[in-house]
Amino acid sequence: MLQGKVLVAQGGGPTAVINQSLVGVILESRKFAGVKHVYGSLHGISGIVNEDFLDLTQETTANLELVAGTPCSGLGSTRDKPNTKYCREIFKVLKAHEIGTFFYIGGNDSSDALKILAEMAVSDNYELRCIHIPKTIDNDLPVNDHTPGFPSAARFVASAFTGINQDNMALKGIYVGVVMGRHAGFLTAAAAGAHSFDGDAPHLIYLPERSFEMNQFIGDVKRVYEKHGRCVVAVSEGIHDKKGTPIITKLSKIVEKDAHGNIQLSGTGALADLLTDVIKSKTGILRVRGDTFGYLQRSFLGCVSDVDQREAREVGEKAAQFANFSDRLSGTVTIHRVGNYQVEYCFSKIETVAGLTKVMADGFINKLGNGVTPKFMDYLRPLLGSDMPRVGRLNPANKVKKILNK
């Protein structure tokens, strides 16, 4: 049962709805009479090691609801990727504070840390419930139909490319937008989410699930430009050649790395600049522009999917309920689609998601590898929310006949 002291933390990249999950698990946990305190660890697992806690039992419901509607991680986050030694330090603190249940809101690495902690608890004969609450804009957690955080980020990307499309129609040229996604292309694919008219942008979409070939890319751009007099491209930061080498490393002389040793893909804006330079040099077209969406995708205020908000709250609530009613001491809340669009929540084994990555299904990507299919659009649209903005277009049939014929 859920009782004694409960600890919750947030890890990895923030999202627009991660605080809905936080507040969901706090309020639901406080309903159980056996729960004495709900603590929050500041800056994820690093806060546990430093014993940097807040007593969330003292927070008013009204203030928690304000936090729930606020984007980004209310407790702060961390990029720490713990090994066994790191987890042993976490475990010491959990035991010292007599924590009986640990909820960790995060993605692949967060679930992996919980797996290690759960194994330590069994080995030490300490009753610790380790419950993973899913979160990631990359949408790359296995088992889940989709992951909280992704729908709102996808809504932002779809909305942004709709605006880019309008801009590009007014002043024609070539535009390249680089979207987050190291291994999975879901978020980049969402650029097509608000298509309304034939010929709408993005005209080309490149994902890490397919190898990127520069000559084909230039040929695709030329073909679209010749047809429409313009071309808008959505590119995942994780595009790579057939050997798996990131394209940014082939184009850039200087390559940065993050704290985990991973190649810095989109944080510098380099990939967009490098691709636009190649387009200019290979096509001779001068009006070529590029952007890197970067952090804008993660926690953009005012561009939140109502579906995402609701489900993010519910996974937090279900985590507390599973912790109370399940016989298992560890697990992850997973989201499953049923019917036309409904979801149900299951309590799955932590091993099914820990440290693992899901990528886009083949049926979501077109045969040429430069766009998405109607099947993906059917998957995406319910997630974007019930009130996606619509665009209008003046009717070209109303064109007035020329008189002077200059």
C-alpha positions as CSV (number, residue, x, y, z in Angstrom):
1,M,0.0,0.0,0.0
2,L,1.0,3.6,-0.5
3,Q,2.0,4.8,3.0
4,G,4.7,6.6,5.0
5,K,6.9,8.9,3.1
6,V,6.6,9.4,-0.6
7,L,9.3,11.1,-2.9
8,V,8.7,12.5,-6.4
9,A,11.3,13.9,-8.8
10,Q,11.5,15.1,-12.4
11,G,14.3,14.2,-14.8
12,G,15.5,14.9,-18.3
13,G,14.2,17.6,-20.7
14,P,11.2,19.7,-19.5
15,T,7.9,19.7,-21.3
16,A,4.8,21.9,-21.4
17,V,2.8,19.4,-19.2
18,I,5.3,17.7,-16.9
19,N,3.9,19.6,-14.0
20,Q,0.4,18.1,-14.6
21,S,2.0,14.7,-13.8
22,L,3.7,16.1,-10.8
23,V,0.6,17.6,-9.4
24,G,-1.4,14.5,-10.3
25,V,0.8,12.3,-8.2
26,I,1.0,14.7,-5.3
27,L,-2.7,15.3,-4.9
28,E,-3.6,11.6,-5.5
29,S,-0.9,10.5,-3.0
30,R,-2.2,12.9,-0.4
31,K,-5.6,11.3,-0.5
32,F,-4.3,8.1,1.1
33,A,-4.6,8.2,4.8
34,G,-1.3,6.2,5.3
35,V,0.8,8.8,3.5
36,K,2.6,11.0,6.1
37,H,4.6,13.2,3.7
38,V,5.1,13.8,0.0
39,Y,8.5,15.1,-0.7
40,G,9.8,16.6,-3.9
41,S,13.5,16.3,-4.9
42,L,14.9,19.5,-6.4
43,H,16.8,18.9,-9.7
44,G,15.9,15.2,-10.0
45,I,18.2,12.5,-8.7
46,S,21.0,14.9,-8.0
47,G,18.7,16.5,-5.4
48,I,18.3,13.1,-3.7
49,V,22.0,12.7,-3.3
50,N,22.2,16.2,-1.9
51,E,19.1,15.7,0.3
52,D,17.6,18.8,-1.3
53,F,13.9,18.2,-0.7
54,L,10.7,20.2,-0.5
55,D,7.8,19.0,1.7
56,L,5.0,19.1,-0.9
57,T,2.5,18.1,1.8
58,Q,2.5,21.7,2.9
59,E,1.5,23.1,-0.6
60,T,-2.1,24.3,-1.0
61,T,-4.2,22.7,-3.7
62,A,-4.8,26.1,-5.3
63,N,-1.0,26.8,-5.7
64,L,-0.4,23.2,-7.0
65,E,-3.1,23.8,-9.7
66,L,-1.2,27.0,-10.7
67,V,2.0,25.0,-10.9
68,A,0.2,22.2,-12.9
69,G,-0.7,24.7,-15.7
70,T,2.9,26.1,-15.8
71,P,5.3,24.7,-18.4
72,C,8.8,23.3,-17.5
73,S,9.8,21.2,-14.5
74,G,8.5,22.8,-11.3
75,L,11.0,20.9,-9.2
76,G,13.9,21.5,-11.6
77,S,15.5,18.7,-13.6
78,T,18.8,17.0,-14.2
79,R,20.7,15.4,-17.1
80,D,22.6,13.1,-14.7
81,K,22.7,9.5,-16.1
82,P,23.4,7.4,-13.0
83,N,25.4,4.2,-12.9
84,T,25.3,1.6,-10.2
85,K,27.6,3.6,-7.9
86,Y,25.5,6.8,-8.3
87,C,22.3,4.8,-7.6
88,R,23.9,3.4,-4.4
89,E,24.3,6.9,-3.1
90,I,20.6,7.6,-4.0
91,F,19.6,4.4,-2.2
92,K,21.4,5.4,1.0
93,V,19.4,8.7,1.1
94,L,16.1,7.0,0.4
95,K,16.7,4.6,3.3
96,A,17.9,7.3,5.6
97,H,14.7,9.3,5.0
98,E,12.6,6.2,5.2
99,I,11.2,6.7,1.7
100,G,8.7,4.0,0.9
101,T,7.7,5.0,-2.6
102,F,9.8,6.9,-5.2
103,F,8.0,8.3,-8.2
104,Y,10.3,9.5,-11.1
105,I,8.8,11.5,-13.9
106,G,11.0,11.1,-17.0
107,G,12.1,9.2,-20.1
108,N,14.4,6.4,-21.0
109,D,17.3,7.2,-18.6
110,S,14.9,8.0,-15.7
111,S,13.3,4.6,-16.0
112,D,16.7,2.9,-16.2
113,A,17.7,4.6,-12.9
114,L,14.5,3.3,-11.3
115,K,15.2,-0.2,-12.5
116,I,18.6,-0.2,-10.8
117,L,17.1,1.2,-7.6
118,A,14.4,-1.4,-7.6
119,E,17.0,-4.2,-7.9
120,M,19.0,-2.7,-5.0
121,A,16.0,-2.6,-2.8
122,V,15.2,-6.3,-3.4
123,S,18.9,-7.2,-2.8
124,D,18.9,-5.2,0.5
125,N,15.5,-6.5,1.5
126,Y,14.2,-2.9,1.8
127,E,10.6,-2.4,0.7
128,L,10.8,0.4,-1.8
129,R,8.2,1.0,-4.5
130,C,9.8,2.5,-7.7
131,I,7.2,3.9,-10.0
132,H,8.1,5.4,-13.4
133,I,5.8,8.2,-14.8
134,P,6.4,8.6,-18.6
135,K,7.5,11.9,-20.1
136,T,9.3,12.9,-23.2
137,I,8.7,15.1,-26.2
138,D,10.7,12.6,-28.3
139,N,7.8,10.1,-28.0
140,D,10.3,7.3,-27.9
141,L,9.3,5.2,-24.9
142,P,8.5,1.6,-25.9
143,V,5.1,0.1,-25.0
144,N,3.4,3.5,-24.9
145,D,1.2,4.6,-27.8
146,H,2.5,8.1,-27.1
147,T,4.2,9.9,-24.3
148,P,3.0,12.9,-22.3
149,G,4.9,16.0,-23.5
150,F,5.0,14.9,-27.1
151,P,1.4,16.1,-28.1
152,S,2.1,19.7,-26.9
153,A,5.5,19.8,-28.5
154,A,4.0,18.3,-31.7
155,R,1.3,21.0,-31.6
156,F,4.0,23.7,-31.4
157,V,5.9,22.2,-34.3
158,A,2.8,21.8,-36.5
159,S,1.7,25.4,-35.7
160,A,5.1,26.8,-36.3
161,F,5.4,25.1,-39.8
162,T,1.9,26.4,-40.6
163,G,3.1,29.9,-40.0
164,I,6.3,29.2,-41.9
165,N,4.2,27.9,-44.8
166,Q,2.3,31.2,-44.9
167,D,5.5,33.2,-44.8
168,N,7.1,31.2,-47.5
169,M,4.0,31.6,-49.8
170,A,4.2,35.4,-49.4
171,L,7.9,35.7,-50.0
172,K,9.0,32.6,-51.9
173,G,12.3,30.8,-51.3
174,I,13.7,27.8,-49.5
175,Y,13.4,27.2,-45.8
176,V,14.9,24.5,-43.6
177,G,13.7,24.0,-40.0
178,V,15.7,21.6,-37.7
179,V,13.5,19.9,-35.1
180,M,14.6,17.8,-32.1
181,G,14.9,14.1,-32.3
182,R,18.2,12.2,-32.0
183,H,16.9,8.7,-32.8
184,A,13.1,9.0,-33.3
185,G,11.5,11.3,-35.8
186,F,8.0,11.7,-34.3
187,L,8.4,15.4,-33.5
188,T,9.9,16.3,-36.9
189,A,7.1,14.3,-38.6
190,A,4.6,16.4,-36.7
191,A,5.6,19.4,-38.9
192,A,2.9,18.1,-41.3
193,G,0.2,18.0,-38.6
194,A,-1.7,21.1,-39.7
195,H,-1.8,20.6,-43.5
196,S,-4.9,22.2,-44.9
197,F,-4.4,22.7,-48.6
198,D,-2.7,20.8,-51.4
199,G,0.9,22.0,-51.7
200,D,1.1,23.1,-48.0
201,A,4.5,22.9,-46.3
202,P,6.6,21.2,-45.2
203,H,7.1,19.7,-48.7
204,L,9.9,17.5,-47.5
205,I,10.5,15.8,-44.1
206,Y,13.7,13.9,-43.2
207,L,13.8,11.6,-40.2
208,P,16.5,9.6,-38.4
209,E,14.7,6.4,-39.2
210,R,16.0,6.7,-42.7
211,S,19.5,7.2,-44.0
212,F,20.1,10.8,-45.3
213,E,21.8,11.0,-48.7
214,M,22.9,14.5,-49.7
215,N,22.5,14.2,-53.5
216,Q,19.0,12.9,-53.1
217,F,18.2,15.7,-50.7
218,I,19.4,18.4,-53.2
219,G,17.5,16.6,-55.9
220,D,14.3,16.6,-53.8
221,V,14.7,20.3,-53.0
222,K,15.2,21.2,-56.7
223,R,12.2,19.2,-57.8
224,V,9.9,20.8,-55.2
225,Y,11.2,24.3,-56.0
226,E,10.7,23.8,-59.7
227,K,7.1,22.7,-59.1
228,H,6.0,25.3,-56.5
229,G,8.5,28.0,-56.8
230,R,9.4,27.5,-53.2
231,C,10.3,24.7,-50.8
232,V,10.0,24.2,-47.0
233,V,11.9,21.4,-45.4
234,A,11.6,19.8,-41.9
235,V,14.8,18.0,-40.8
236,S,15.4,16.0,-37.7
237,E,18.5,16.9,-35.8
238,G,19.4,13.2,-35.8
239,I,19.7,12.7,-39.6
240,H,22.6,10.4,-40.5
241,D,24.2,8.6,-43.4
242,K,23.9,4.9,-44.1
243,K,26.8,4.2,-41.8
244,G,25.1,6.0,-38.9
245,T,27.4,9.0,-39.0
246,P,25.4,12.2,-38.0
247,I,25.3,14.5,-41.0
248,I,26.4,17.4,-38.8
249,T,29.7,15.7,-38.2
250,K,30.2,15.4,-42.0
251,L,29.4,19.1,-42.7
252,S,31.0,20.8,-39.6
253,K,34.7,21.1,-38.9
254,I,34.0,21.7,-35.1
255,V,31.7,19.2,-33.3
256,E,30.5,19.9,-29.8
257,K,29.5,17.2,-27.3
258,D,27.0,17.2,-24.4
259,A,27.5,16.0,-20.8
260,H,26.9,12.4,-21.8
261,G,29.4,12.5,-24.5
262,N,26.7,12.6,-27.2
263,I,27.3,14.8,-30.3
264,Q,25.5,18.1,-29.9
265,L,23.0,18.0,-32.7
266,S,20.7,21.0,-32.8
267,G,21.7,23.1,-29.8
268,T,24.2,25.3,-31.7
269,G,22.0,25.9,-34.8
270,A,24.9,24.5,-36.9
271,L,22.9,21.9,-38.9
272,A,20.4,24.4,-40.3
273,D,23.2,26.8,-41.3
274,L,25.2,24.0,-42.9
275,L,22.3,22.6,-44.9
276,T,21.3,26.0,-46.2
277,D,24.9,26.6,-47.3
278,V,24.9,23.4,-49.2
279,I,21.6,24.2,-50.9
280,K,22.8,27.6,-52.0
281,S,26.1,26.2,-53.4
282,K,24.4,23.3,-55.2
283,T,21.3,25.0,-56.6
284,G,22.4,28.6,-57.0
285,I,19.2,29.8,-55.3
286,L,20.0,32.8,-53.1
287,R,16.9,33.1,-50.9
288,V,17.6,30.1,-48.6
289,R,16.9,30.4,-44.8
290,G,17.2,28.1,-41.9
291,D,16.1,27.9,-38.2
292,T,16.8,25.6,-35.3
293,F,13.7,25.2,-33.1
294,G,15.8,24.1,-30.1
295,Y,14.3,24.7,-26.6
296,L,11.2,26.5,-28.0
297,Q,9.6,23.1,-28.7
298,R,9.7,21.9,-25.1
299,S,7.9,24.4,-22.9
300,F,6.2,26.9,-25.1
301,L,3.5,28.7,-23.0
302,G,0.1,29.0,-24.7
303,C,0.6,26.2,-27.2
304,V,-0.5,23.2,-25.2
305,S,-2.7,20.3,-26.3
306,D,-5.7,19.8,-24.0
307,V,-5.4,16.1,-24.7
308,D,-1.8,16.2,-23.4
309,Q,-2.7,18.2,-20.3
310,R,-5.5,15.7,-19.4
311,E,-3.4,12.6,-20.0
312,A,-0.3,14.0,-18.2
313,R,-2.4,14.6,-15.1
314,E,-3.9,11.2,-15.4
315,V,-0.6,9.3,-15.6
316,G,0.4,11.0,-12.3
317,E,-2.9,10.0,-10.7
318,K,-2.6,6.4,-12.0
319,A,1.0,6.1,-10.7
320,A,-0.2,6.8,-7.2
321,Q,-3.2,4.4,-7.6
322,F,-0.9,1.6,-9.0
323,A,1.5,2.2,-6.1
324,N,-1.3,1.7,-3.6
325,F,-3.2,-1.2,-5.2
326,S,-0.6,-3.3,-7.1
327,D,1.3,-6.1,-5.5
328,R,4.4,-5.2,-7.6
329,L,6.9,-2.9,-6.0
330,S,8.2,-1.4,-9.3
331,G,6.7,-0.6,-12.7
332,T,5.9,2.1,-15.2
333,V,2.6,3.7,-16.2
334,T,1.9,3.1,-19.9
335,I,-0.6,4.7,-22.3
336,H,-2.5,2.5,-24.7
337,R,-4.9,3.8,-27.5
338,V,-8.3,2.1,-27.8
339,G,-11.2,2.8,-30.2
340,N,-11.2,5.8,-32.4
341,Y,-9.5,7.9,-29.8
342,Q,-9.5,6.9,-26.2
343,V,-6.7,5.8,-23.9
344,E,-6.3,3.3,-21.0
345,Y,-3.5,3.1,-18.5
346,C,-1.6,0.0,-17.6
347,F,1.0,-0.8,-15.0
348,S,3.8,-2.4,-17.0
349,K,7.1,-3.9,-16.0
350,I,9.9,-1.4,-15.7
351,E,12.2,-3.6,-17.9
352,T,9.9,-3.0,-20.9
353,V,11.0,0.7,-21.1
354,A,14.2,1.1,-19.1
355,G,17.0,2.5,-21.3
356,L,15.1,1.4,-24.4
357,T,14.1,3.6,-27.4
358,K,11.1,3.4,-29.8
359,V,11.3,4.7,-33.3
360,M,8.6,5.5,-35.9
361,A,6.9,2.6,-37.6
362,D,7.8,1.9,-41.2
363,G,4.1,2.5,-42.1
364,F,4.4,6.1,-40.9
365,I,7.1,7.1,-43.4
366,N,6.6,7.3,-47.2
367,K,8.5,5.1,-49.6
368,L,10.9,7.8,-50.7
369,G,11.9,8.5,-47.1
370,N,11.2,12.3,-47.4
371,G,7.7,12.5,-45.9
372,V,5.0,10.9,-43.8
373,T,2.0,8.8,-44.7
374,P,-1.8,9.3,-44.1
375,K,-1.4,6.5,-41.4
376,F,0.9,8.8,-39.4
377,M,-1.5,11.7,-39.8
378,D,-4.3,9.6,-38.4
379,Y,-2.1,8.7,-35.5
380,L,-1.1,12.3,-34.8
381,R,-4.2,14.5,-35.2
382,P,-6.1,13.4,-32.1
383,L,-3.1,14.2,-30.0
384,L,-2.7,17.8,-31.2
385,G,-5.9,18.9,-29.3
386,S,-9.4,19.8,-30.0
387,D,-8.9,23.4,-31.1
388,M,-6.0,23.5,-33.5
389,P,-6.0,26.9,-35.3
390,R,-7.1,26.9,-38.9
391,V,-5.8,29.0,-41.8
392,G,-7.7,30.7,-44.6
393,R,-6.7,31.4,-48.2
394,L,-8.0,33.8,-50.8
395,N,-9.7,32.2,-53.7
396,P,-7.5,32.3,-56.8
397,A,-10.6,31.8,-59.0
398,N,-11.5,35.4,-58.3
399,K,-8.5,36.7,-60.3
400,V,-9.4,39.7,-62.5
401,K,-8.6,39.4,-66.2
402,K,-5.7,41.5,-67.5
403,I,-6.5,44.4,-69.9
404,L,-3.1,45.7,-71.0
405,N,-1.5,42.3,-71.2
406,K,2.0,43.7,-70.5
